[in-house]
Amino acid sequence: MRPVVDRDSAEWWKRVAGHEFVVQRCDSCGTLRFPARVYCHRCRTDRWHWEPVSPTGHVESWIVSHQPFLAGTSEPYVVVMVRLADAPGCVMYGNWCAEDPPVAGQPVEAVFSTVDEDLSLINWRPRE
Ligand SMILES: [Zn+2]
C-alpha cells in the first residue's frame, strides 16, 4: 500500500524521496503551509515556493491504530500528529518510532524511512 499522490502533493513526495524536509511558503504573504495546495488559504494567491524547515516539532496528539496498514501485520502502531517548530501553523502525521508512548508537547525530530527509490516516509522519534 502506498500513499495517494495527487497533483498538489506530487512534488512534495518527490522531495521527501530525496530526504528533503520542506513546506510551501506563500510568495505574497509569507505564510508557511502544509499540506501542499495551489492557492494560499490566507491571501488566495497562487505564487509560492518550497522552503526547507527544521525537521523538528512537538507532539500535538496521537492515536494507537489496531487496523493493519499492511496485510499480514497485526501489531498495533502509533501515529503522531506533530506541530512543526519552524512552522507552527503546520502539522504533519507519521508513525511513532520509539518504545515508550508519546507524550503531549514532547519534542520530536523527523526520521526519513526509505521504502524504495521513489518513496520515503516521514516518521517521528523523540528529540534528545
Ligand atoms: Zn499568502
Backbone and ligand atoms as CSV (ligand in chain L), in Angstrom:
chain,resi,resn,atom,element,x,y,z
A,1,MET,N,N,0.855,-1.186,0.000
A,1,MET,CA,C,0.000,0.000,0.000
A,1,MET,C,C,0.898,1.246,0.000
A,2,ARG,N,N,0.585,2.208,-0.884
A,2,ARG,CA,C,1.404,3.414,-0.984
A,2,ARG,C,C,0.516,4.637,-0.753
A,3,PRO,N,N,1.124,5.746,-0.330
A,3,PRO,CA,C,0.321,6.961,-0.157
A,3,PRO,C,C,-0.292,7.393,-1.490
A,4,VAL,N,N,-1.453,8.003,-1.414
A,4,VAL,CA,C,-2.101,8.519,-2.616
A,4,VAL,C,C,-1.477,9.872,-2.942
A,5,VAL,N,N,-0.847,9.962,-4.099
A,5,VAL,CA,C,-0.184,11.190,-4.531
A,5,VAL,C,C,-1.128,11.920,-5.479
A,6,ASP,N,N,-1.402,13.189,-5.170
A,6,ASP,CA,C,-2.271,13.957,-6.072
A,6,ASP,C,C,-1.473,15.096,-6.712
A,7,ARG,N,N,-2.139,15.887,-7.526
A,7,ARG,CA,C,-1.487,16.974,-8.257
A,7,ARG,C,C,-0.702,17.889,-7.323
A,8,ASP,N,N,-1.286,18.228,-6.190
A,8,ASP,CA,C,-0.664,19.197,-5.293
A,8,ASP,C,C,0.469,18.595,-4.463
A,9,SER,N,N,0.402,17.293,-4.191
A,9,SER,CA,C,1.401,16.700,-3.303
A,9,SER,C,C,2.529,15.982,-4.042
A,10,ALA,N,N,2.414,15.812,-5.350
A,10,ALA,CA,C,3.392,15.010,-6.107
A,10,ALA,C,C,4.819,15.520,-5.913
A,11,GLU,N,N,5.014,16.830,-6.037
A,11,GLU,CA,C,6.357,17.392,-5.905
A,11,GLU,C,C,6.881,17.230,-4.473
A,12,TRP,N,N,5.991,17.360,-3.508
A,12,TRP,CA,C,6.403,17.181,-2.101
A,12,TRP,C,C,6.890,15.757,-1.879
A,13,TRP,N,N,6.154,14.762,-2.389
A,13,TRP,CA,C,6.575,13.363,-2.225
A,13,TRP,C,C,7.912,13.120,-2.903
A,14,LYS,N,N,8.141,13.763,-4.056
A,14,LYS,CA,C,9.416,13.620,-4.754
A,14,LYS,C,C,10.553,14.163,-3.884
A,15,ARG,N,N,10.318,15.295,-3.258
A,15,ARG,CA,C,11.345,15.875,-2.383
A,15,ARG,C,C,11.575,15.016,-1.132
A,16,VAL,N,N,10.521,14.465,-0.567
A,16,VAL,CA,C,10.681,13.576,0.587
A,16,VAL,C,C,11.479,12.333,0.179
A,17,ALA,N,N,11.261,11.836,-1.039
A,17,ALA,CA,C,12.045,10.680,-1.522
A,17,ALA,C,C,13.533,11.035,-1.550
A,18,GLY,N,N,13.842,12.315,-1.767
A,18,GLY,CA,C,15.227,12.781,-1.718
A,18,GLY,C,C,15.638,13.248,-0.332
A,19,HIS,N,N,14.810,12.946,0.665
A,19,HIS,CA,C,15.045,13.278,2.075
A,19,HIS,C,C,15.168,14.782,2.319
A,20,GLU,N,N,14.367,15.537,1.572
A,20,GLU,CA,C,14.244,16.981,1.830
A,20,GLU,C,C,13.034,17.190,2.730
A,21,PHE,N,N,13.171,18.074,3.707
A,21,PHE,CA,C,12.063,18.390,4.605
A,21,PHE,C,C,11.607,19.807,4.282
A,22,VAL,N,N,10.528,19.933,3.530
A,22,VAL,CA,C,10.081,21.237,3.037
A,22,VAL,C,C,8.589,21.425,3.254
A,23,VAL,N,N,8.196,22.690,3.309
A,23,VAL,CA,C,6.786,23.071,3.248
A,23,VAL,C,C,6.688,24.197,2.222
A,24,GLN,N,N,5.484,24.607,1.903
A,24,GLN,CA,C,5.312,25.722,0.968
A,24,GLN,C,C,5.401,27.046,1.714
A,25,ARG,N,N,5.995,28.062,1.037
A,25,ARG,CA,C,5.907,29.418,1.565
A,25,ARG,C,C,5.255,30.293,0.505
A,26,CYS,N,N,4.199,30.996,0.910
A,26,CYS,CA,C,3.493,31.897,0.007
A,26,CYS,C,C,4.417,33.067,-0.356
A,27,ASP,N,N,4.553,33.357,-1.655
A,27,ASP,CA,C,5.399,34.468,-2.096
A,27,ASP,C,C,4.748,35.824,-1.836
A,28,SER,N,N,3.461,35.833,-1.564
A,28,SER,CA,C,2.764,37.092,-1.351
A,28,SER,C,C,2.708,37.480,0.126
A,29,CYS,N,N,2.206,36.588,0.984
A,29,CYS,CA,C,2.040,36.945,2.403
A,29,CYS,C,C,3.036,36.244,3.316
A,30,GLY,N,N,3.810,35.276,2.778
A,30,GLY,CA,C,4.852,34.633,3.573
A,30,GLY,C,C,4.387,33.468,4.429
A,31,THR,N,N,3.110,33.125,4.355
A,31,THR,CA,C,2.591,32.028,5.169
A,31,THR,C,C,3.266,30.707,4.806
A,32,LEU,N,N,3.726,29.978,5.827
A,32,LEU,CA,C,4.223,28.615,5.632
A,32,LEU,C,C,3.027,27.692,5.680
A,33,ARG,N,N,2.963,26.743,4.751
A,33,ARG,CA,C,1.782,25.887,4.738
A,33,ARG,C,C,2.079,24.455,4.343
A,34,PHE,N,N,1.284,23.572,4.888
A,34,PHE,CA,C,1.329,22.149,4.618
A,34,PHE,C,C,-0.020,21.591,5.024
A,35,PRO,N,N,-0.612,20.656,4.270
A,35,PRO,CA,C,-0.117,20.041,3.044
A,35,PRO,C,C,-0.162,20.995,1.848
A,36,ALA,N,N,0.527,20.589,0.780
A,36,ALA,CA,C,0.673,21.420,-0.402
A,36,ALA,C,C,-0.675,21.687,-1.081
A,37,ARG,N,N,-0.864,22.954,-1.419
A,37,ARG,CA,C,-2.056,23.368,-2.161
A,37,ARG,C,C,-1.642,24.448,-3.142
A,38,VAL,N,N,-2.411,24.599,-4.213
A,38,VAL,CA,C,-2.088,25.593,-5.231
A,38,VAL,C,C,-2.266,27.000,-4.682
A,39,TYR,N,N,-3.362,27.227,-3.963
A,39,TYR,CA,C,-3.689,28.580,-3.508
A,39,TYR,C,C,-3.428,28.743,-2.016
A,40,CYS,N,N,-2.953,29.928,-1.643
A,40,CYS,CA,C,-2.736,30.257,-0.240
A,40,CYS,C,C,-4.093,30.421,0.459
A,41,HIS,N,N,-4.253,29.788,1.619
A,41,HIS,CA,C,-5.516,29.899,2.347
A,41,HIS,C,C,-5.665,31.257,3.024
A,42,ARG,N,N,-4.561,32.006,3.138
A,42,ARG,CA,C,-4.628,33.324,3.771
A,42,ARG,C,C,-4.963,34.419,2.760
A,43,CYS,N,N,-4.196,34.439,1.634
A,43,CYS,CA,C,-4.351,35.577,0.710
A,43,CYS,C,C,-4.807,35.155,-0.684
A,44,ARG,N,N,-4.954,33.855,-0.900
A,44,ARG,CA,C,-5.528,33.294,-2.122
A,44,ARG,C,C,-4.700,33.498,-3.382
A,45,THR,N,N,-3.410,33.840,-3.241
A,45,THR,CA,C,-2.576,33.906,-4.437
A,45,THR,C,C,-2.046,32.507,-4.749
A,46,ASP,N,N,-1.543,32.347,-5.976
A,46,ASP,CA,C,-1.014,31.042,-6.385
A,46,ASP,C,C,0.500,31.086,-6.585
A,47,ARG,N,N,1.155,32.075,-6.000
A,47,ARG,CA,C,2.623,32.158,-6.114
A,47,ARG,C,C,3.247,31.684,-4.795
A,48,TRP,N,N,4.095,30.675,-4.886
A,48,TRP,CA,C,4.694,30.078,-3.695
A,48,TRP,C,C,5.968,29.354,-4.096
A,49,HIS,N,N,6.758,28.978,-3.108
A,49,HIS,CA,C,7.938,28.158,-3.370
A,49,HIS,C,C,8.122,27.165,-2.214
A,50,TRP,N,N,8.928,26.130,-2.470
A,50,TRP,CA,C,9.258,25.176,-1.407
A,50,TRP,C,C,10.307,25.793,-0.514
A,51,GLU,N,N,10.147,25.618,0.778
A,51,GLU,CA,C,11.120,26.160,1.708
A,51,GLU,C,C,11.549,25.081,2.700
A,52,PRO,N,N,12.863,24.830,2.804
A,52,PRO,CA,C,13.333,23.879,3.817
A,52,PRO,C,C,13.066,24.439,5.214
A,53,VAL,N,N,12.559,23.597,6.107
A,53,VAL,CA,C,12.358,23.995,7.506
A,53,VAL,C,C,12.973,22.909,8.383
A,54,SER,N,N,13.179,23.256,9.638
A,54,SER,CA,C,13.753,22.290,10.583
A,54,SER,C,C,12.841,21.060,10.694
A,55,PRO,N,N,13.419,19.857,10.588
A,55,PRO,CA,C,12.591,18.645,10.702
A,55,PRO,C,C,12.308,18.299,12.157
A,56,THR,N,N,11.833,19.277,12.890
A,56,THR,CA,C,11.557,19.099,14.313
A,56,THR,C,C,10.200,19.705,14.658
A,57,GLY,N,N,9.684,19.298,15.811
A,57,GLY,CA,C,8.404,19.840,16.259
A,57,GLY,C,C,8.053,19.282,17.618
A,58,HIS,N,N,6.776,19.367,17.935
A,58,HIS,CA,C,6.266,18.851,19.213
A,58,HIS,C,C,5.044,17.978,18.946
A,59,VAL,N,N,4.920,16.932,19.744
A,59,VAL,CA,C,3.746,16.068,19.630
A,59,VAL,C,C,2.513,16.861,20.033
A,60,GLU,N,N,1.562,16.922,19.113
A,60,GLU,CA,C,0.299,17.605,19.392
A,60,GLU,C,C,-0.733,16.583,19.877
A,61,SER,N,N,-0.738,15.419,19.221
A,61,SER,CA,C,-1.688,14.376,19.562
A,61,SER,C,C,-1.221,13.071,18.928
A,62,TRP,N,N,-1.928,11.981,19.195
A,62,TRP,CA,C,-1.578,10.693,18.604
A,62,TRP,C,C,-2.743,9.744,18.737
A,63,ILE,N,N,-2.658,8.681,17.936
A,63,ILE,CA,C,-3.623,7.593,18.031
A,63,ILE,C,C,-2.858,6.279,18.064
A,64,VAL,N,N,-3.495,5.248,18.619
A,64,VAL,CA,C,-2.961,3.890,18.526
A,64,VAL,C,C,-3.896,3.140,17.592
A,65,SER,N,N,-3.364,2.765,16.414
A,65,SER,CA,C,-4.194,2.091,15.419
A,65,SER,C,C,-4.097,0.583,15.583
A,66,HIS,N,N,-5.260,-0.062,15.628
A,66,HIS,CA,C,-5.295,-1.525,15.677
A,66,HIS,C,C,-5.717,-2.079,14.323
A,67,GLN,N,N,-5.889,-1.174,13.354
A,67,GLN,CA,C,-6.261,-1.571,11.995
A,67,GLN,C,C,-4.968,-1.777,11.220
A,68,PRO,N,N,-4.712,-2.996,10.691
A,68,PRO,CA,C,-3.450,-3.218,9.972
A,68,PRO,C,C,-3.321,-2.302,8.764
A,69,PHE,N,N,-2.162,-1.662,8.621
A,69,PHE,CA,C,-1.887,-0.819,7.459
A,69,PHE,C,C,-1.441,-1.693,6.296
A,70,LEU,N,N,-0.685,-2.744,6.610
A,70,LEU,CA,C,-0.220,-3.686,5.594
A,70,LEU,C,C,-0.803,-5.061,5.888
A,71,ALA,N,N,-1.180,-5.768,4.831
A,71,ALA,CA,C,-1.693,-7.123,5.007
A,71,ALA,C,C,-0.636,-7.975,5.702
A,72,GLY,N,N,-1.066,-8.768,6.650
A,72,GLY,CA,C,-0.135,-9.661,7.324
A,72,GLY,C,C,0.450,-9.085,8.594
A,73,THR,N,N,0.192,-7.816,8.870
A,73,THR,CA,C,0.685,-7.238,10.116
A,73,THR,C,C,-0.473,-7.168,11.109
A,74,SER,N,N,-0.171,-7.346,12.364
A,74,SER,CA,C,-1.246,-7.326,13.343
A,74,SER,C,C,-0.919,-6.456,14.545
A,75,GLU,N,N,0.342,-6.019,14.658
A,75,GLU,CA,C,0.726,-5.213,15.809
A,75,GLU,C,C,0.057,-3.841,15.753
A,76,PRO,N,N,-0.497,-3.408,16.880
A,76,PRO,CA,C,-0.979,-2.017,16.904
A,76,PRO,C,C,0.205,-1.069,16.700
A,77,TYR,N,N,-0.037,0.081,16.100
A,77,TYR,CA,C,1.034,1.046,15.904
A,77,TYR,C,C,0.516,2.444,16.215
A,78,VAL,N,N,1.460,3.331,16.510
A,78,VAL,CA,C,1.117,4.682,16.953
A,78,VAL,C,C,1.380,5.674,15.819
A,79,VAL,N,N,0.410,6.520,15.539
A,79,VAL,CA,C,0.569,7.604,14.569
A,79,VAL,C,C,0.499,8.918,15.350
A,80,VAL,N,N,1.536,9.746,15.177
A,80,VAL,CA,C,1.565,11.011,15.908
A,80,VAL,C,C,1.240,12.179,14.979
A,81,MET,N,N,0.649,13.197,15.563
A,81,MET,CA,C,0.420,14.465,14.880
A,81,MET,C,C,1.427,15.449,15.467
A,82,VAL,N,N,2.283,16.009,14.610
A,82,VAL,CA,C,3.383,16.858,15.066
A,82,VAL,C,C,3.198,18.284,14.542
A,83,ARG,N,N,3.273,19.244,15.464
A,83,ARG,CA,C,3.255,20.662,15.070
A,83,ARG,C,C,4.698,21.083,14.837
A,84,LEU,N,N,4.996,21.606,13.636
A,84,LEU,CA,C,6.376,21.885,13.243
A,84,LEU,C,C,6.946,23.087,13.986
A,85,ALA,N,N,8.219,22.953,14.394
A,85,ALA,CA,C,8.875,24.007,15.179
A,85,ALA,C,C,8.996,25.306,14.369
A,86,ASP,N,N,9.388,25.202,13.098
A,86,ASP,CA,C,9.588,26.395,12.275
A,86,ASP,C,C,8.303,26.915,11.648
A,87,ALA,N,N,7.270,26.099,11.678
A,87,ALA,CA,C,6.009,26.462,11.018
A,87,ALA,C,C,4.851,26.039,11.913
A,88,PRO,N,N,4.609,26.810,12.981
A,88,PRO,CA,C,3.596,26.400,13.969
A,88,PRO,C,C,2.185,26.267,13.394
A,89,GLY,N,N,1.959,26.826,12.199
A,89,GLY,CA,C,0.648,26.660,11.566
A,89,GLY,C,C,0.513,25.342,10.838
A,90,CYS,N,N,1.582,24.542,10.812
A,90,CYS,CA,C,1.578,23.293,10.046
A,90,CYS,C,C,1.694,22.083,10.961
A,91,VAL,N,N,0.909,21.049,10.668
A,91,VAL,CA,C,1.048,19.774,11.353
A,91,VAL,C,C,1.317,18.684,10.321
A,92,MET,N,N,2.106,17.692,10.724
A,92,MET,CA,C,2.364,16.515,9.896
A,92,MET,C,C,2.064,15.284,10.725
A,93,TYR,N,N,1.741,14.200,10.029
A,93,TYR,CA,C,1.436,12.932,10.671
A,93,TYR,C,C,2.484,11.908,10.278
A,94,GLY,N,N,2.784,10.990,11.174
A,94,GLY,CA,C,3.728,9.933,10.821
A,94,GLY,C,C,3.753,8.878,11.902
A,95,ASN,N,N,4.365,7.759,11.576
A,95,ASN,CA,C,4.498,6.687,12.564
A,95,ASN,C,C,5.442,7.114,13.674
A,96,TRP,N,N,5.171,6.603,14.845
A,96,TRP,CA,C,5.974,6.891,16.028
A,96,TRP,C,C,7.087,5.849,16.119
A,97,CYS,N,N,8.342,6.308,16.229
A,97,CYS,CA,C,9.499,5.402,16.238
A,97,CYS,C,C,10.176,5.416,17.602
A,98,ALA,N,N,9.530,4.843,18.598
A,98,ALA,CA,C,10.127,4.744,19.937
A,98,ALA,C,C,9.370,3.675,20.714
A,99,GLU,N,N,10.041,3.117,21.717
A,99,GLU,CA,C,9.411,2.111,22.560
A,99,GLU,C,C,8.362,2.735,23.482
A,100,ASP,N,N,8.750,3.839,24.119
A,100,ASP,CA,C,7.823,4.492,25.046
A,100,ASP,C,C,6.758,5.253,24.267
A,101,PRO,N,N,5.545,5.303,24.799
A,101,PRO,CA,C,4.484,6.043,24.106
A,101,PRO,C,C,4.787,7.547,24.068
A,102,PRO,N,N,4.229,8.262,23.083
A,102,PRO,CA,C,4.460,9.702,23.015
A,102,PRO,C,C,3.760,10.428,24.171
A,103,VAL,N,N,4.216,11.647,24.425
A,103,VAL,CA,C,3.654,12.494,25.471
A,103,VAL,C,C,3.291,13.820,24.816
A,104,ALA,N,N,2.158,14.387,25.174
A,104,ALA,CA,C,1.742,15.667,24.596
A,104,ALA,C,C,2.814,16.723,24.858
A,105,GLY,N,N,3.188,17.444,23.824
A,105,GLY,CA,C,4.187,18.504,23.950
A,105,GLY,C,C,5.619,18.022,23.816
A,106,GLN,N,N,5.815,16.719,23.674
A,106,GLN,CA,C,7.163,16.144,23.609
A,106,GLN,C,C,7.909,16.641,22.364
A,107,PRO,N,N,9.179,17.100,22.522
A,107,PRO,CA,C,9.962,17.494,21.357
A,107,PRO,C,C,10.342,16.265,20.525
A,108,VAL,N,N,10.201,16.390,19.218
A,108,VAL,CA,C,10.464,15.258,18.324
A,108,VAL,C,C,11.248,15.726,17.101
A,109,GLU,N,N,11.823,14.734,16.394
A,109,GLU,CA,C,12.504,15.021,15.139
A,109,GLU,C,C,12.083,13.993,14.104
A,110,ALA,N,N,12.137,14.419,12.844
A,110,ALA,CA,C,11.704,13.560,11.746
A,110,ALA,C,C,12.751,12.491,11.464
A,111,VAL,N,N,12.265,11.348,11.021
A,111,VAL,CA,C,13.114,10.249,10.575
A,111,VAL,C,C,12.624,9.869,9.179
A,112,PHE,N,N,13.527,9.950,8.185
A,112,PHE,CA,C,13.135,9.523,6.848
A,112,PHE,C,C,13.237,8.008,6.767
A,113,SER,N,N,12.151,7.371,6.388
A,113,SER,CA,C,12.126,5.927,6.225
A,113,SER,C,C,12.027,5.629,4.727
A,114,THR,N,N,13.107,5.115,4.160
A,114,THR,CA,C,13.143,4.855,2.724
A,114,THR,C,C,12.432,3.537,2.416
A,115,VAL,N,N,11.415,3.615,1.578
A,115,VAL,CA,C,10.679,2.420,1.155
A,115,VAL,C,C,11.315,1.865,-0.119
A,116,ASP,N,N,11.517,2.732,-1.105
A,116,ASP,CA,C,12.240,2.384,-2.328
A,116,ASP,C,C,12.736,3.694,-2.935
A,117,GLU,N,N,13.297,3.662,-4.134
A,117,GLU,CA,C,13.914,4.881,-4.669
A,117,GLU,C,C,12.903,5.998,-4.956
A,118,ASP,N,N,11.635,5.639,-5.094
A,118,ASP,CA,C,10.607,6.641,-5.382
A,118,ASP,C,C,9.804,7.057,-4.158
A,119,LEU,N,N,9.990,6.376,-3.051
A,119,LEU,CA,C,9.138,6.650,-1.890
A,119,LEU,C,C,9.904,6.573,-0.579
A,120,SER,N,N,9.840,7.653,0.157
A,120,SER,CA,C,10.255,7.659,1.557
A,120,SER,C,C,9.092,8.207,2.372
A,121,LEU,N,N,9.045,7.814,3.638
A,121,LEU,CA,C,8.014,8.308,4.544
A,121,LEU,C,C,8.688,9.123,5.632
A,122,ILE,N,N,7.968,10.060,6.192
A,122,ILE,CA,C,8.465,10.826,7.332
A,122,ILE,C,C,7.824,10.261,8.591
A,123,ASN,N,N,8.672,9.719,9.466
A,123,ASN,CA,C,8.223,9.243,10.771
A,123,ASN,C,C,8.849,10.131,11.839
A,124,TRP,N,N,8.509,9.859,13.088
A,124,TRP,CA,C,8.935,10.764,14.170
A,124,TRP,C,C,9.484,9.996,15.351
A,125,ARG,N,N,10.502,10.571,15.980
A,125,ARG,CA,C,11.092,9.975,17.188
A,125,ARG,C,C,11.374,11.099,18.198
A,126,PRO,N,N,11.515,10.727,19.474
A,126,PRO,CA,C,11.811,11.741,20.492
A,126,PRO,C,C,13.124,12.455,20.155
A,127,ARG,N,N,13.170,13.757,20.433
A,127,ARG,CA,C,14.392,14.523,20.206
A,127,ARG,C,C,15.189,14.522,21.499
A,128,GLU,N,N,16.476,14.280,21.361
A,128,GLU,CA,C,17.372,14.235,22.542
A,128,GLU,C,C,17.509,15.620,23.143
L,1,ZN,ZN,ZN,-0.471,34.052,1.058
